[in-house]
Amino acid sequence: MNSIHPRPTLDIAHTWWRKIRLAYVPSEETALQAEFVNNLLDHFRNAGHHISAEPGPDTEVLFTTAQFNQPVRWRDAMIFTARRRYKLDHSPTVYTVVQASPEEFQNQIEFFQQALAKDPPDPKDFELPGLGSEAYHTLYEQGKRGGPILALLRTVQTQAMSIRVILLIGKEKIEEGYVFDLVGAHPRIIAKDSKQFYEDIMGRIVTAMSTTEITEHKFVGDPISKEVWQSLDTPAAMQKAGYELGKRQFFTEMVLVTNLATVPSVPDAISSQYSEGCFATWEPKIEGLITTITGSARPVIKDRLSDDELAVIVGIRPDGRGALIKEVEGKRNDPPSSEAVELIELDRDLPKIKLDNGFEVPVSRSKLHGHRGVSAYDPEHVEHVFLDQPYYHFPVSCSTEAQAHAIHNAFSRSEALQDPNDPREIVFTILPGHGIVIAEKWVDGKEPFELMWDYMDKGWLIIENKVPQGVLTFEPDEQGKMVIKTE
């Protein structure tokens, strides 16, 4: 059975980190904000990164500031104006530094705790400065999924008009910090050791900037005919899986930017909506994965899928910049999920098996990527695989080559997948700050994903809303289940 993973050391870095270029343009900065950014930039400088006095043609990261619980007008927000203001031909990644006193932070947490306790929600509870009239819907749903910190995260992002936010907690001195991103990651970084505090935050920024999106998917070959598509059982199985997973509340509602704030348009740096996960299963007759489409193309309700919300992946581009996909005659052909490459890359170093009908297929039949956590599992039926150690201290995000490689490496070490005769039929890994990836094996008489929802129902795989934000282990309890432990 799977052994406990050794805890990573604090000085572990990704081998693929690179040097980046940064600039700082403050706006109404407090003394603590100025001290923090200057100290952080010193750490970047000492590590060999390049700091410019003002944004220029090669600036990749732009730091700015905003005040806690005070909305920034979109006309002043760096995410909207930096390109025009500094005559850039690109949009730098904006990190906004926000400061809250411990009392302000705790008051907001308690405020959201009370608002989230109501069922149904009271929209008046969420009438906060700078938020749209429909914001209550997203804040309530996000808060029920991830607790008051996630509702606060979306509020701070909206008020600061910035997806990436560093929230400092302290009055005269920094006590701790949180780093927020689009997915909803919110690692808490204690400032007890100043050097580790700044190096931790620097490492998270370098990690984000050292990754590359792999969403340049490419259509290849002849389209799949309408007749062949209609002969497949898998599209209907995908729709049923979405319904079954929806009944178990696996997928939460997507985050709509327009619900949170009133803005004239959404910058290229973000999507107008953020999809909550994806899933895919292998179809032997077309030798490809049938998967859900990307939520950034248009809203996708996972438990009410139609053929138009499905796409076909048949490989990975030779340059690795996206997936190879096939069109299907007679239906809309939107691109697959942003996680398309990771879904098919997972199989690369795993064995294939031969089905009774003669088809040779990957040992993993179906994959499920969701923004949820796992609190416990039964090791007799389920295997957990660890990522490489640096990913627990410096997580990566979706649609990047780094996440696809991390998932591939983890599943390639799976004992259950490397040995088709291993009795464990479900394998999963946890992506800190992000969610989980689950793979199932082929079992006679079972539909795609049926093992997954069956294991959830039996308590062999216990899904929870909370997503670990960093280092984790699983330890056995008195009943023999492996229970998650986090720092």
N, C-alpha and C positions, 0 to 999 in steps of 0.2 A: 504494500500500500504506500501512498504518497507520504513522504517524510516532511517534517517541518522545515521550512526554508530559513537559512541563517539570516539574521537581521542585517541589512546593509549598513555599512559605516557611513558617517556623515560626509566623508571626503570623496565619495564615489561620484565620478562625472561620466557623462556620455563621451564615447570616443570620437563622436562626430561633431562635437561642438566646434564652432568657428568664431572668428573675431567679427564683431559687429560695429556699426557706426551710430552714434547717438547724439542728441541735442536736447536742450532743456529750455522751454518757453513757459515761465510761470504765469499764473493769473491769480491775483489776490492771495499770495502765499502767506502762510503763517510762519513764525520763526521755526516751528518744529518741522513743517513741510520743507522749508529751505534747507535746514540742517540734514534732514533725511536724504533729499535728492543730492546735495553736495557730497555727503558721505558715500552714497551709492555710486555716484559718478567717479569718485576717487577709487573705489574698488574696481570699477570697470577699467579705469585708466591703468591702475597697477597690474591688472590682468592682461594688458596689451590691447584693449579695445580703443577705438578712436572716438574722442569727444569733440564736437564742434561747438563754437560759440553760438551759432544759430543754424537752423535747418538749411541744408544745401542739397545739391543733386544726388549725393550718395547717402543721405540720412535715412536710416532704416527704422530707428526708434525715436519717437519724440515724447519726452516727458512734459506734462503740464500739471496744473493743480486745479482743484475745485473745492468748494466748502460743503461740509456735511449738511444734508437736509436743505440745501439751497440750490434750486434748479439753475442750470446753465442754459441760456438761450441758444437755440440751434444755430443762429447766425454767428454766435461767438465760439461755438464748439470746434475744437481742433480737428475732430474727425471729419467735419464738414468743410472747414476753411483752410487747413494747413496747405493744401496743394495750391490754392489760389493765392493765399497770403504770401507764400514764399516762392511763388513761381516755380513749382516743382512739376516734373513730368510723371510723378508717381505719388501714391498716397502712403506716407510712412505709417507704421504701426504706432498708435497713440496709447500711452499708459498715463492715466490720470491719477494723481496722488491726492487722496482725501483724508482729512484728519477728523477724528471724533474723540471727545473725552471719554473715559470709561463710563461716566454717568450717562452721557448721551447715547453711547452704544447700548448699554444695558436697558435704558428706557425704551429704545426702539425694539430691542429683542422682546421685552415684556409686552410692548404694544402689539406686536405681531402675534405673540402667543395668545393674547386675549381675542384678537380678531379672528385667528385661525380656529379657535375653539367653538365658534358659532357654526351651525349647520341648519339652513344654508347661510352663506356669508352675507353680511350687511354691507352693501356698496359704500355706505357713508364712512365705514371704518377705514376705507382705503383712499379717501379723498386727501391725497398728500400733495405737497407743492411740486408742480411740474409734471404730474402724471395725468394721463388721459382718463376720460370718463369710464372707459372699459378696462382700465388697469386692474381693478379689483378682481376680475375674473382670472387673469394670469397670476397675480400675486397670491391669490387664495390657492389656486391649483398647485403652483410651485411650492408654496409653503406647506401644503398638506403632503407633498412628496418629500421635501427635504428639510422641513422644519422652518422656524422663523428666520434662521440665518439665510435661507435661500430666498425668502420673500424680501428680506433686507437687501440682499445682493442685487436683485432685479430693480429694487427701488433706487439704490445708489447708482447703478449703471445708468438708469433712465435720467435721474437728476443731473448726473455729471456728463450726460451725453457721451458716454465712453463705454465700450465693451470691456476693455481691460482696465481694471481699477486696482490700485494698491491702497487699501484702507488701513490707515495707521490708528491705533488705539493708544491714547496718551494725552496728557495735558502739558506738563512741563518736560516730560521724558517719555519716549516711546516704550510702551509695555509689551505690545504685540502688534502683528500686522496680518492682514488677510490679502491674498491675491485672487482676484475674481477674473473669470473669463466667460466666453459665450456659452460654454456647455453648462456652467454653473459650478465649476470647481471653486472651492473656498478654503484652501489650506490655511491653518492657523500657525503662524510662525512666532515663537516666543523670542523676545528681545533680550533675554537674560545675558547671553553671550553676544556682544556687539559684532564681533568678527563673523561668527556663524550666521547671525541674523542677516547681515548684508550679503554674505556670500550665498546664502540660501536664495534670497530674492534675485540676486544677479544670475544665479544658475537657472532659475525658472525662466527668466527673460531670455537668456542665451539659448536655452532649450527651444523655446517657442520660435525664436528667430532662425534657428539652425535647421528647422524642418521645412519641407517643401510639400505643397498640396499636390495630390495625384488624382486630379479630377478631369483631366483632359481626355475623356473617353473617346474612342474612335469606332465608328461603324465599319465592319469588315464583311466581306463575302456577300453571297446572295441572301436576300431576305428569306426568312422562314415563311413558307406559304400558309395561307389562311387555313387550308385543309389540314396541314400537319399540326398547326397550333391547336386547332379544335379537336384533334385526336388525342391530345396529351391529357393525362389525368392531373398533372402537377399544377397548372394554373388554378383549378378548382380546389386543390389541396392547400395551396397558398392562401386562398380566400378563406377557407375553413380555419386554417391555422391563425390567421389574423383575428377571426371571430372568437376562437377559443382563448387566445392570449388576451384579447380584449375583455372577455368575461372575467378573467383573472386579474384585470387591471394592470397588466404588465406595461403597456404603453400609456404614457400620459399625454395630455393635449400638447400640441406644438406651441411654442412661444411665438406670438405675433408681435412684431415691433410696433405696428400701428395701434395695438391695444394699449401699449405702455405709454407711448408718447405721440404727440402730433408733430410730424415733421414733413417737409415737402417731398422728400425722397430719401431713400436709404442709400448710403454710400456704397461704393464697390467693395469696401472692406468687410461688409457684413451682408447677410441675406435678410430679406424682409420677413422671413419666418425661419424658425429653427426646428427641424424635425426631431422627434423623439424615438430614434432607433430605426433598425431595419432587420430584415431576415431574408434568407435565401435557401433554396434546396436544389439538389442535383437532379437533372432530367436526363436519363440515359439516352433517350431517342434523339436528342439534339446535341448531346455531349456538351452540356453547359449548365450554368446555374440560372434558375429563374429567381429573380430578386425583386424587392420593392424598389420603386423609383425614388429619386432624391426629393426630399421635402422642400428644398430651396427652389425647385421648379414651380411648384404649386402645392397648396395644402393637401396632405395625404392622411386620410383617416384609416389607420391600420386595421381596424376591426370591420371595415366596410370596403374592402378592396374590390376593384373591378379589373378586367384585363388591362385597361389603360393605365393602371397603377403598377404594372409589372414590366420588367425588362429582362433581357437575356445577356448573360456574361459568358464569353467563351475563352477568355484568356487575358493576358496582360500585355500592354504595348512593349516592344523590345526595349524602349528607352525608359520604361517604368513610370511614365508620366500619367498613366491612366489605364483603364480596362479596355479590352476589345469586346465590342458588343454587336449584336445582330438585330436588325429590324425585323418586325413581324408584320406581314401584310394584313391590312384590314383593321389595324388598331393604331391608336396614338403611340408614338415611340419617344417618350421622354427618357432622359438619361437615368441610369441606375443610381442608387444611393451613393453618397460620397464615400462610403466604406466599401465600395465595389471591389477595389483591389485587395483589401484585407480579406474579404470573403473568399476569394479564389486563391490568393497567395497562401492562405492557411494550409492548403492541401499539398503544397509543392514537394515537401520532403516526407510525406506520409505514404504508406503503401496503398495499392489499389486491390480491390477484391473482385471476384466474379460472381454475379448473381445467378440464380437458378435459370433465368431466361437467357443467360449467355452474355449479358452486358458486363463489360469491365467498368467499374466505377470507383471514385475515391472512397476511402474507408469512412470518411465523415460525410453523412448524407445531407444534413441540414445544419445551418448556422443561424444563430440569433444574437444580434447586437442590440443591447438595451441599456438605457441610462438608469439602471437599478443596481442594487447590491445583493449579496448573498450572506445571510447571517449564519447558516449552518448547512451541512450536507451529510449524507450517509456514505461513508467511504467504501461500503460493500457494493454500492451501485453507481457511485459518482466519483470522478477523479478531478481534483483541482490541480492546475499547473501554474507555476510562478512565472512571471516575467523576469527578464534580466534585471539585476539589482538596481541599476541607476533609475529605472522607470518608477520606482517607489518614492524616490526623493525628488526627481525632476520629471514629472509626467508629461506626456505628449498628448496632442489632441487629435480629433477625428480628421479624416480625409488627408492625412499626411503619410509620407513614406515611412516615417519613423514608427508610427503606430502599426502600420501593416507589417513591418519587420518584427516589431516587438511581439505581435500576436503570432506570427509565423514561427518565431523562435520558441515561444512558449508551447505551442501545440505540437511542434516537432519533437519535443521532449516527452510527450504524453505516452505513458506506458500502455494505456488502454487503446490508443489509436495506432501505436506502432505494432501492437499485437492484436489482430482482429479477433482472436479467440479469448482475449481478456474479457471477463464477464461484465465489467463496468461499461455501460452503454452511453453515458453522458460524461462529457469533459467540459470544464469551464475555466476561465481565468477572469480576474478582476483588474480593471483598468483604473488606477487611483484617480480620484477627481472626475471620473468620466462614467464608468458603468461596468458592464460585464459582456463577455462573449461566451456563448454556449454552443457546443457542437454535439450532435448525436450520431450514433452509428446506425447501420442498416439492420433492421430486425423484421423478420418475416411476419406478415399480418398487420404491421403497424403503418399508419399513414405518416407523411412527413410532419415532424414536430409533435406527433402524438406522445412520444416518449417524454418530451420536455414537459408538456402540461400534465401528463400522468404522474411524473416524478414530483412535480409541484404539489399536486393533489395528495400524494401519498406522504408528503413531508420528507422525501429523500433529498430534495433540493428546495431550501427555504429562501424565497426571494423576499427582500425587504427594500424599503424606500431609501434608506441611508446608503450613500456611496462613500466608501473609505477615501480619505484624502491623502493618504501616504502609506507608511510602512504597515504591513499586516501579516498576521500568521493565523493558522487554524490549529486549535488544540482540542483533544478529545474530552468529551464530557462523560458523566456517569452512564449515560445511555448508549455510548459508543458513537455518537454523532461528533463531527468535527465542527467546532464553533469558532467563529471569527474573533480575533483579538486585534485591536488597533491601538496605536499610540495616541 
